[in-house]
Amino acid sequence: MSPTTIASGPGRTTLVRTLVPLVALCGVLGAALSFLVPTTASAGPTVELAKAAPVTPGFQRFAWLNAWADHHTAPGGAAAGRLDGVPRMRIVVGHLRRTLIDFGVLAEVESRQREAFESFGREFALVSTPDPTDDAVFYRRSAFRLVSQDVVTMYYRHGERVSAPVVVLEERSSGQRVGVLPVHFPASLPSIPEQRKWRDLNTRIVKEVVARSEVPIIVAGDFNQRNDILCDLTSPGTGLVSPLAEHERCTTARRAPIDQAFLSPSLRPDHYRVYTGPSARRATDHGAFYQVRVKLSDIERTLRSTS
């Protein structure tokens, strides 16, 4: 008997009565699921989990930005008229997806923002500390696995102690490892002057972490300093490099942003990019997202495998 015969006569009424509740049930389930699946709204298209692959085995895209702590734009905050912290983090995740970022640093994040990042960006893992406001490391689960995490004590305004995660990641496709230290140094402002000594102390701590690191390392975040920190951390005694300028040109280079990244030389940073479009201006008071491409050297990988 043909399908058209089944749909005719009295049997058709029975079939329709059966299908109507099923169609309605599917509609209800679809609506419910739409609330469970994160979207990026104007921040960019929704993508499947782990859809974006690493650039090439051995290469990764690293990004950093100041996430602008949630309390600034919360009700009663100094910038309460600006976009709230949760939708701002949705914009950040959308940007990371569009630019196919593999790992990076978020400076100045609070609990609601961390929760929002983990909800909207489920293809990423986030490593942070229990501090109310902290600096976090994130990585794409399909590109990296977490090898280890430690905590170092640093200093914020008036010497307030804060925790920063020191993270070691391993690229899944190549086995190459890289360390990441996120930072946020205190700024000297009219209301809170003379914070330089705490920035100097944090710089010494960064140098100690770099000196002890057994893998190539990236130090990134909000330094609240410009060419002075660029010169300091690229000095021969520290041995880090910057995508902005070599140490010999650090004083004559164009004015550096306060959001910077410093890398072990073997990472060979290139393809430095700064995004300053409407999304960046809505998501952070710094008005910019940053990224660079990195690569570990074959020599360091060989040395590690034989050690």
C-alpha positions as CSV (number, residue, x, y, z in Angstrom):
1,M,0.0,0.0,0.0
2,S,1.4,3.4,-1.0
3,P,2.1,6.3,1.5
4,T,-0.7,8.4,-0.1
5,T,-3.2,5.6,0.7
6,I,-2.2,5.6,4.3
7,A,-2.8,9.3,4.5
8,S,-6.3,9.0,3.2
9,G,-9.6,8.0,4.7
10,P,-10.3,7.4,8.4
11,G,-6.7,6.5,9.1
12,R,-5.8,10.1,8.3
13,T,-7.7,11.4,11.2
14,T,-6.0,9.0,13.6
15,L,-2.6,10.0,12.2
16,V,-3.3,13.7,12.6
17,R,-4.5,13.2,16.2
18,T,-1.2,11.4,16.9
19,L,1.1,13.9,15.2
20,V,-0.3,17.1,16.7
21,P,0.7,16.4,20.3
22,L,4.1,15.3,19.1
23,V,4.7,18.5,17.1
24,A,3.7,20.5,20.1
25,L,6.0,18.6,22.4
26,C,8.9,19.1,19.9
27,G,8.2,22.9,20.0
28,V,8.3,23.0,23.8
29,L,11.6,21.0,23.8
30,G,13.1,23.2,21.2
31,A,12.3,26.4,23.1
32,A,13.7,24.9,26.3
33,L,16.9,23.9,24.6
34,S,17.4,27.3,23.1
35,F,17.9,28.7,26.7
36,L,20.5,26.0,27.5
37,V,22.7,26.5,24.4
38,P,24.9,29.7,24.7
39,T,24.8,32.2,21.9
40,T,27.0,35.2,21.1
41,A,24.2,37.6,20.0
42,S,25.8,40.6,18.3
43,A,29.3,39.4,19.4
44,G,29.4,36.8,16.6
45,P,27.9,33.6,15.4
46,T,27.4,30.6,17.6
47,V,29.8,27.8,16.9
48,E,30.0,24.1,17.7
49,L,32.1,23.1,20.6
50,A,35.8,22.8,19.7
51,K,35.0,23.6,16.1
52,A,38.0,25.9,15.6
53,A,41.3,24.0,15.3
54,P,44.8,25.2,16.2
55,V,46.5,27.3,13.5
56,T,49.1,24.6,12.6
57,P,50.7,22.0,14.9
58,G,53.3,23.9,16.8
59,F,51.6,27.3,16.3
60,Q,49.0,28.9,18.6
61,R,47.1,32.2,18.7
62,F,47.5,33.9,22.1
63,A,45.2,36.8,23.2
64,W,45.0,39.1,26.2
65,L,42.7,41.9,27.4
66,N,41.5,43.7,30.4
67,A,37.9,42.4,31.1
68,W,37.0,45.4,33.3
69,A,35.8,44.1,36.6
70,D,32.0,43.6,36.9
71,H,31.5,45.9,39.9
72,H,32.4,49.0,37.7
73,T,29.3,48.6,35.5
74,A,27.0,47.0,38.1
75,P,24.2,49.1,39.7
76,G,25.8,51.7,41.8
77,G,29.2,51.3,40.1
78,A,31.2,54.2,38.7
79,A,30.2,53.2,35.1
80,A,26.7,51.8,35.9
81,G,25.4,53.2,32.6
82,R,27.7,51.0,30.5
83,L,27.1,47.4,29.5
84,D,26.9,44.9,32.3
85,G,29.7,42.5,33.0
86,V,27.9,39.4,31.8
87,P,27.0,40.6,28.3
88,R,30.4,42.1,28.1
89,M,31.9,38.7,28.6
90,R,29.6,37.3,25.9
91,I,31.2,39.8,23.5
92,V,34.7,38.7,24.6
93,V,33.9,35.0,23.9
94,G,32.5,36.0,20.5
95,H,35.7,37.8,19.7
96,L,37.8,34.8,20.7
97,R,35.7,32.6,18.5
98,R,35.9,34.8,15.5
99,T,39.6,35.2,15.7
100,L,40.2,31.5,16.5
101,I,42.2,32.1,19.7
102,D,43.8,29.1,21.3
103,F,44.7,30.5,24.7
104,G,45.2,33.7,26.6
105,V,44.8,35.9,29.6
106,L,41.9,37.9,31.0
107,A,42.9,40.6,33.5
108,E,40.6,42.0,36.1
109,V,37.7,39.5,36.2
110,E,35.2,38.9,38.9
111,S,33.0,35.9,39.8
112,R,30.0,36.7,37.6
113,Q,32.3,37.3,34.6
114,R,34.1,34.0,35.3
115,E,30.8,32.2,35.4
116,A,29.6,33.9,32.2
117,F,32.8,33.0,30.4
118,E,32.5,29.3,31.4
119,S,28.8,29.4,30.3
120,F,29.2,31.1,27.0
121,G,32.6,29.7,26.0
122,R,32.2,26.0,26.8
123,E,35.0,25.1,24.3
124,F,37.4,26.9,26.6
125,A,38.7,26.0,30.1
126,L,39.4,28.8,32.6
127,V,42.1,28.7,35.3
128,S,41.7,31.3,38.0
129,T,42.1,31.8,41.8
130,P,39.6,32.2,44.6
131,D,40.2,35.9,44.8
132,P,37.1,38.1,44.4
133,T,38.9,39.9,41.5
134,D,41.7,38.1,39.8
135,D,43.5,37.5,36.5
136,A,42.8,34.3,34.7
137,V,44.3,32.0,32.0
138,F,42.0,30.4,29.4
139,Y,42.7,27.7,26.8
140,R,40.8,25.9,24.0
141,R,40.2,22.4,25.2
142,S,40.7,20.9,21.7
143,A,44.1,22.6,21.4
144,F,45.6,22.3,24.9
145,R,45.5,20.2,28.0
146,L,46.4,21.5,31.5
147,V,49.7,20.1,32.8
148,S,50.0,22.0,36.1
149,Q,48.9,25.1,37.9
150,D,50.5,26.9,40.8
151,V,49.8,30.2,42.6
152,V,52.1,33.2,43.1
153,T,51.4,36.1,45.5
154,M,51.5,39.6,43.9
155,Y,50.5,43.0,45.1
156,Y,47.8,45.5,44.2
157,R,46.8,48.9,45.5
158,H,48.5,49.9,48.8
159,G,50.2,46.5,48.9
160,E,47.0,44.4,49.0
161,R,48.0,40.8,48.4
162,V,46.5,39.1,45.4
163,S,46.9,35.6,43.9
164,A,47.9,34.9,40.3
165,P,47.8,31.5,38.7
166,V,51.0,30.2,37.0
167,V,49.8,27.7,34.4
168,V,51.6,25.1,32.2
169,L,49.8,24.0,29.1
170,E,50.6,21.3,26.6
171,E,49.5,21.5,23.0
172,R,47.6,18.3,22.2
173,S,48.8,17.9,18.6
174,S,52.5,18.3,19.2
175,G,53.2,17.8,22.9
176,Q,54.8,21.3,23.1
177,R,54.5,23.1,26.5
178,V,54.2,26.7,27.4
179,G,53.7,28.5,30.7
180,V,51.4,31.5,31.3
181,L,51.4,34.1,34.1
182,P,48.5,36.7,34.0
183,V,49.1,40.0,35.7
184,H,47.4,43.2,36.8
185,F,49.6,45.9,38.3
186,P,48.1,48.8,40.3
187,A,47.8,52.2,38.6
188,S,48.9,55.5,40.2
189,L,45.8,57.7,40.1
190,P,45.0,61.1,41.8
191,S,42.9,59.2,44.3
192,I,45.5,56.4,44.8
193,P,49.0,57.9,44.1
194,E,52.4,56.4,44.7
195,Q,51.7,52.9,43.6
196,R,55.0,52.6,41.7
197,K,56.7,50.6,44.5
198,W,54.1,47.9,44.2
199,R,54.5,47.8,40.4
200,D,58.3,47.5,40.9
201,L,57.8,44.7,43.5
202,N,55.5,42.8,41.0
203,T,58.1,43.2,38.3
204,R,60.7,41.6,40.5
205,I,58.2,38.7,41.2
206,V,57.6,38.3,37.5
207,K,61.4,38.1,36.9
208,E,61.7,35.4,39.5
209,V,58.9,33.3,38.0
210,V,60.5,33.6,34.5
211,A,63.9,32.6,35.9
212,R,62.5,29.5,37.6
213,S,60.3,28.4,34.6
214,E,61.4,25.2,33.0
215,V,59.3,25.8,29.9
216,P,58.9,28.9,27.6
217,I,56.6,31.4,29.3
218,I,54.3,34.2,28.5
219,V,53.6,37.0,30.9
220,A,50.6,39.1,29.9
221,G,47.9,41.4,31.2
222,D,47.5,45.0,32.4
223,F,50.8,46.4,33.6
224,N,49.5,50.0,34.0
225,Q,52.9,51.0,32.5
226,R,54.0,51.6,29.0
227,N,57.5,51.9,27.6
228,D,59.1,51.6,31.0
229,I,57.9,48.1,31.6
230,L,58.6,47.3,27.9
231,C,62.3,48.2,28.5
232,D,62.5,46.5,31.9
233,L,61.1,43.1,30.9
234,T,63.0,42.9,27.6
235,S,66.3,43.7,29.3
236,P,69.1,41.2,28.8
237,G,68.9,40.3,32.5
238,T,65.3,39.1,32.1
239,G,65.5,37.9,28.6
240,L,61.8,38.2,27.5
241,V,60.8,39.6,24.1
242,S,57.9,41.9,23.1
243,P,56.0,41.9,19.8
244,L,56.1,45.7,20.1
245,A,59.8,46.4,19.9
246,E,63.3,45.0,20.6
247,H,65.0,46.1,23.8
248,E,67.4,48.4,21.9
249,R,64.5,50.4,20.6
250,C,62.2,50.3,23.6
251,T,62.7,53.9,24.5
252,T,62.2,55.2,21.0
253,A,59.4,52.9,20.0
254,R,55.9,54.4,19.7
255,R,54.0,54.7,22.9
256,A,53.2,51.2,24.2
257,P,49.7,50.3,25.5
258,I,49.3,49.4,29.2
259,D,48.1,45.9,28.1
260,Q,51.2,44.0,27.0
261,A,52.6,40.5,26.6
262,F,56.2,39.4,27.1
263,L,57.4,36.0,25.9
264,S,60.4,33.7,26.0
265,P,62.4,34.2,22.8
266,S,61.8,30.7,21.6
267,L,58.1,31.5,21.2
268,R,59.0,33.8,18.3
269,P,55.9,36.0,18.4
270,D,54.6,37.4,15.2
271,H,51.3,38.5,13.6
272,Y,50.7,41.0,16.4
273,R,47.1,42.4,16.2
274,V,45.2,45.1,18.0
275,Y,41.4,45.1,17.7
276,T,39.7,48.5,18.6
277,G,36.3,48.2,17.0
278,P,32.9,48.7,18.6
279,S,32.9,45.3,20.3
280,A,36.2,46.1,22.1
281,R,34.9,49.5,23.2
282,R,31.8,48.0,24.6
283,A,33.5,45.1,26.4
284,T,36.4,46.9,28.1
285,D,37.2,50.4,29.3
286,H,40.6,49.9,27.6
287,G,38.9,49.7,24.2
288,A,41.2,47.1,22.7
289,F,41.7,43.3,22.4
290,Y,45.2,42.1,21.6
291,Q,46.7,38.9,20.1
292,V,49.9,37.4,18.7
293,R,50.9,34.1,17.2
294,V,53.5,32.0,19.0
295,K,55.7,29.0,18.3
296,L,57.9,26.8,20.5
297,S,61.3,25.9,19.0
298,D,62.2,22.4,18.1
299,I,65.4,22.6,20.1
300,E,63.5,23.2,23.4
301,R,61.1,20.4,22.6
302,T,64.0,18.0,21.9
303,L,65.7,19.0,25.1
304,R,62.6,18.5,27.1
305,S,61.9,15.0,25.6
306,T,65.4,13.8,26.5
307,S,65.6,15.3,30.0
